[in-house]
Amino acid sequence: MLHGMDCLWVGLAAMAGGFVNALAGGGTLITFPTLLAIGLPAVAANVTSTVALCPGYLSATFSQAGDLRGQSKRVWLVLPAAVLGGICGALLLLHTSDKTFRAVVPFLILMAAGLLALQGPLRTWLLRHAGQRGLHAKHIESWAALPIALAAVYGGYFGAGLSVIVLAALGLLIDDTLTRLNALKQIIAFSVNIAAAAIFIFSGQVKWWVVLAMTCGSLVGGALGGRMAGKIQPAILRWIVVGIGLVVGLIYLVRA
């Protein structure tokens, strides 16, 4: 069970993560290092974080459900790949020793920070190419399951930056508006997360008191972030989180 101060720090970190996710994304780069800082083993911290983030992914998916209309074929094309990839990533994590995972954590954090830094240029590229009919041949969509499966393995293993990877893959292979691709990305990310969480809850690694504190904090942070949408520039928050990720990643790299 968490001590009082640990519970407070975890709740505040989850609130900050939920707030940042609602506006810019990258909240895991705040919550995961916090769980390590309170003394959780690296694998248990990642497992617990994944389970705790499920409600946030669910609410994000429902919020864009309307933009999934007319995309049922795409959903059924990529969903099995997302679920299977998430399960494979989760099993891979559970078969990784804590020492090995701690060794790769700095690189995972730095990669996630890099992906988050590329989110702005990626969205600009997608917006510039959206609506250009004939950019992608229709049959190319059938290949979308492969990169989604690979991204899902990464998502089940670590998760930070998953949304950026998925959106990039969808933008390259599917010709549609950014709004509709983003909705498809949400259900993919939720499927990966819930598939991994389904494996993790039977692993004995989940710290349920942490999950409770994180869930409450992230829900409050998400609600605050939703209300602040339009008042704070997401780009500013994104670069703050990128900076945090770079600092944390370099600290863990030096320690390793």
Backbone torsions as a table, in degrees:
resi	resn	phi	psi	omega
1	MET	NA	147.1	-179.8
2	LEU	-74.2	147.2	168.7
3	HIS	-74.9	164.4	-176.0
4	GLY	-55.4	-48.1	-177.9
5	MET	-68.7	-37.3	177.7
6	ASP	-61.3	-43.9	179.4
7	CYS	-61.4	-40.3	179.1
8	LEU	-63.7	-46.4	-179.1
9	TRP	-63.7	-42.5	179.3
10	VAL	-63.5	-43.2	179.3
11	GLY	-62.8	-42.4	179.2
12	LEU	-66.9	-40.3	178.5
13	ALA	-64.2	-41.4	178.6
14	ALA	-66.3	-36.5	176.9
15	MET	-63.7	-44.6	177.4
16	ALA	-63.7	-41.1	178.7
17	GLY	-63.8	-42.9	178.2
18	GLY	-64.6	-39.2	178.1
19	PHE	-62.9	-47.3	-179.2
20	VAL	-66.2	-41.1	179.5
21	ASN	-61.4	-36.8	-179.0
22	ALA	-67.6	-25.8	-175.2
23	LEU	-108.4	-37.0	-171.5
24	ALA	-138.4	-24.7	-175.3
25	GLY	90.5	161.2	177.9
26	GLY	97.7	15.5	-177.8
27	GLY	-61.4	-26.4	179.6
28	THR	-61.5	-29.2	179.2
29	LEU	-69.4	-9.8	174.2
30	ILE	-99.6	-45.7	-173.5
31	THR	-73.2	-41.8	-175.8
32	PHE	-62.8	-49.6	177.1
33	PRO	-60.8	-30.7	178.8
34	THR	-65.2	-41.8	178.6
35	LEU	-64.8	-36.9	175.1
36	LEU	-65.9	-38.5	-176.4
37	ALA	-66.3	-30.3	-179.9
38	ILE	-85.6	2.3	172.1
39	GLY	104.8	5.8	177.4
40	LEU	-71.5	139.8	172.9
41	PRO	-58.9	152.6	-173.0
42	ALA	-58.2	-47.1	-178.7
43	VAL	-65.3	-44.6	179.6
44	ALA	-62.9	-37.5	178.2
45	ALA	-62.6	-43.8	-179.4
46	ASN	-68.6	-42.3	178.6
47	VAL	-61.2	-47.3	-178.5
48	THR	-64.4	-41.0	179.1
49	SER	-62.4	-41.9	-179.9
50	THR	-60.9	-46.8	-179.6
51	VAL	-64.2	-41.7	-177.0
52	ALA	-67.4	-25.9	-176.7
53	LEU	-84.0	-7.6	-178.0
54	CYS	-54.7	-46.5	179.7
55	PRO	-58.6	-37.2	179.3
56	GLY	-64.9	-42.3	177.1
57	TYR	-64.7	-37.7	179.8
58	LEU	-64.3	-46.3	-179.2
59	SER	-65.7	-36.9	178.5
60	ALA	-65.2	-37.0	179.3
61	THR	-67.0	-45.2	179.9
62	PHE	-65.6	-33.7	-177.6
63	SER	-65.4	-23.4	-179.7
64	GLN	-116.4	19.0	-177.3
65	ALA	-59.1	-33.9	-178.9
66	GLY	-62.2	-29.7	-178.9
67	ASP	-80.6	-1.2	176.5
68	LEU	-90.6	-5.9	179.0
69	ARG	-59.7	131.9	-179.3
70	GLY	83.7	3.4	-179.5
71	GLN	-114.4	19.7	-175.9
72	SER	-58.8	-39.2	179.3
73	LYS	-63.6	-41.1	178.3
74	ARG	-64.7	-42.8	-180.0
75	VAL	-58.3	-48.2	-178.4
76	TRP	-71.4	-18.6	176.1
77	LEU	-75.2	-44.8	-172.6
78	VAL	-95.0	-20.2	-175.2
79	LEU	-62.4	-46.3	177.8
80	PRO	-59.4	-38.6	178.9
81	ALA	-65.1	-39.6	179.9
82	ALA	-64.9	-44.7	-178.2
83	VAL	-66.8	-48.7	-179.2
84	LEU	-63.9	-40.5	177.9
85	GLY	-64.3	-41.7	178.2
86	GLY	-62.0	-41.3	178.5
87	ILE	-64.9	-44.4	-179.8
88	CYS	-62.6	-43.0	178.3
89	GLY	-63.1	-40.3	179.4
90	ALA	-64.8	-44.6	179.2
91	LEU	-64.8	-37.7	177.7
92	LEU	-62.4	-41.2	178.7
93	LEU	-63.7	-43.7	-177.6
94	LEU	-68.3	-19.2	176.8
95	HIS	-100.2	11.8	174.9
96	THR	-101.6	129.4	179.3
97	SER	-67.6	155.8	-179.5
98	ASP	-61.7	-36.5	179.3
99	LYS	-64.0	-43.8	179.3
100	THR	-66.3	-42.5	-178.8
101	PHE	-65.0	-39.1	176.9
102	ARG	-62.0	-32.9	-179.9
103	ALA	-69.4	-34.0	-177.9
104	VAL	-92.1	-14.1	-177.8
105	VAL	-54.7	-45.9	179.8
106	PRO	-56.4	-40.7	-178.8
107	PHE	-70.5	-36.7	177.3
108	LEU	-65.1	-42.5	179.7
109	ILE	-66.1	-43.9	179.3
110	LEU	-64.7	-37.8	177.9
111	MET	-66.3	-41.0	178.5
112	ALA	-63.2	-41.1	178.1
113	ALA	-63.5	-40.1	177.6
114	GLY	-63.5	-42.3	178.2
115	LEU	-63.0	-40.8	179.6
116	LEU	-65.1	-36.8	177.9
117	ALA	-64.3	-30.8	-179.0
118	LEU	-84.3	-5.2	-175.6
119	GLN	-61.3	-42.2	179.5
120	GLY	-61.6	-55.1	176.8
121	PRO	-58.2	-35.8	179.0
122	LEU	-63.7	-45.7	179.4
123	ARG	-63.9	-38.1	177.7
124	THR	-61.8	-43.5	178.9
125	TRP	-62.9	-44.1	-179.2
126	LEU	-64.7	-42.4	179.0
127	LEU	-63.2	-37.7	-178.8
128	ARG	-66.8	-33.6	-177.6
129	HIS	-96.3	-10.9	-179.6
130	ALA	-64.0	140.3	177.1
131	GLY	84.6	-3.6	177.8
132	GLN	-83.3	91.0	-176.6
133	ARG	-61.4	140.1	179.7
134	GLY	88.2	-0.4	178.7
135	LEU	-62.9	-39.4	178.6
136	HIS	-123.0	133.2	174.6
137	ALA	-67.0	147.1	-174.4
138	LYS	-60.5	-37.3	-175.8
139	HIS	-70.4	-15.6	-179.7
140	ILE	-65.8	-26.3	179.4
141	GLU	-57.4	-30.7	-177.7
142	SER	-65.1	-16.7	178.1
143	TRP	-86.5	-4.5	-174.5
144	ALA	-62.1	-29.1	-176.6
145	ALA	-61.9	-32.7	-176.1
146	LEU	-66.4	-55.3	178.1
147	PRO	-64.8	-30.7	177.6
148	ILE	-65.8	-39.6	178.3
149	ALA	-62.8	-43.0	179.0
150	LEU	-64.9	-42.7	177.7
151	ALA	-63.8	-36.0	-178.9
152	ALA	-67.1	-35.4	176.6
153	VAL	-61.8	-45.4	176.3
154	TYR	-61.0	-43.4	-178.5
155	GLY	-62.8	-39.6	177.9
156	GLY	-70.1	-27.1	-178.0
157	TYR	-82.3	-43.4	-178.1
158	PHE	-134.2	-58.8	170.0
159	GLY	105.8	-37.4	-177.6
160	ALA	-63.5	127.6	-179.1
161	GLY	89.8	-0.1	-178.4
162	LEU	-57.6	-44.2	-176.6
163	SER	-60.3	-37.2	-179.8
164	VAL	-66.9	-42.5	179.1
165	ILE	-62.1	-46.5	-177.5
166	VAL	-63.9	-44.2	-179.0
167	LEU	-63.7	-37.6	178.1
168	ALA	-63.7	-44.6	-179.9
169	ALA	-63.5	-43.7	-179.8
170	LEU	-64.7	-40.3	-178.9
171	GLY	-65.8	-30.6	-179.7
172	LEU	-78.3	-29.4	-171.5
173	LEU	-109.2	-17.4	-175.7
174	ILE	-123.4	130.5	-179.6
175	ASP	-93.1	100.4	179.2
176	ASP	-161.7	176.5	-179.8
177	THR	-72.5	157.3	179.6
178	LEU	-62.6	-36.2	-179.7
179	THR	-61.4	-45.5	-179.1
180	ARG	-71.8	-36.3	175.6
181	LEU	-65.7	-36.4	179.2
182	ASN	-65.9	-38.4	177.0
183	ALA	-64.4	-41.0	177.3
184	LEU	-64.5	-39.1	177.3
185	LYS	-60.8	-40.0	-178.2
186	GLN	-61.9	-45.8	-177.9
187	ILE	-70.8	-30.2	175.7
188	ILE	-67.1	-47.9	-179.8
189	ALA	-61.8	-40.5	177.6
190	PHE	-63.6	-42.8	-179.4
191	SER	-63.1	-42.8	177.9
192	VAL	-61.9	-46.4	-176.5
193	ASN	-65.3	-43.7	-177.2
194	ILE	-71.3	-33.3	177.2
195	ALA	-65.7	-44.7	178.1
196	ALA	-65.3	-42.3	-179.4
197	ALA	-62.7	-35.9	179.5
198	ALA	-62.2	-33.0	175.6
199	ILE	-75.7	-42.4	-174.1
200	PHE	-65.9	-34.4	-175.0
201	ILE	-65.7	-17.7	177.6
202	PHE	-100.9	6.3	-174.1
203	SER	-86.9	-16.9	-175.7
204	GLY	79.2	4.7	-177.7
205	GLN	-97.1	-11.7	-176.1
206	VAL	-75.8	128.0	175.3
207	LYS	-95.8	98.0	-168.0
208	TRP	-67.4	-30.7	176.2
209	TRP	-66.2	-34.4	176.3
210	VAL	-68.0	-42.2	178.5
211	VAL	-58.2	-43.8	-179.8
212	LEU	-61.8	-47.8	-179.6
213	ALA	-63.4	-41.3	-179.3
214	MET	-68.4	-41.1	-179.1
215	THR	-62.0	-46.8	179.0
216	CYS	-61.7	-45.4	-179.2
217	GLY	-64.7	-43.1	-177.3
218	SER	-68.0	-34.5	177.8
219	LEU	-65.3	-42.1	177.4
220	VAL	-65.6	-46.0	-179.8
221	GLY	-62.8	-40.2	178.5
222	GLY	-63.5	-40.6	178.7
223	ALA	-65.3	-42.4	178.1
224	LEU	-64.4	-41.5	179.2
225	GLY	-62.7	-40.0	177.7
226	GLY	-61.6	-38.7	179.8
227	ARG	-72.3	-28.8	-178.1
228	MET	-87.6	-5.0	179.5
229	ALA	-56.5	130.5	-178.8
230	GLY	95.1	-18.9	179.9
231	LYS	-99.3	-23.4	178.6
232	ILE	-121.6	134.2	179.3
233	GLN	-72.8	119.5	179.7
234	PRO	-56.3	-32.5	-178.7
235	ALA	-61.6	-37.6	179.6
236	ILE	-64.7	-48.0	178.6
237	LEU	-61.6	-40.7	-178.5
238	ARG	-59.8	-43.8	-178.2
239	TRP	-71.4	-29.9	173.8
240	ILE	-63.1	-45.6	180.0
241	VAL	-66.2	-39.2	176.4
242	VAL	-59.3	-44.3	178.4
243	GLY	-60.9	-43.3	177.5
244	ILE	-61.1	-44.0	-179.4
245	GLY	-62.1	-42.4	179.9
246	LEU	-64.2	-44.3	-180.0
247	VAL	-64.0	-49.1	-179.2
248	VAL	-62.0	-44.9	-179.3
249	GLY	-61.1	-42.3	179.9
250	LEU	-68.1	-36.3	178.0
251	ILE	-62.2	-47.6	-179.9
252	TYR	-65.8	-33.6	179.4
253	LEU	-65.9	-43.3	178.6
254	VAL	-65.1	-42.3	179.3
255	ARG	-63.0	-37.7	-178.5
256	ALA	-67.0	NA	NA
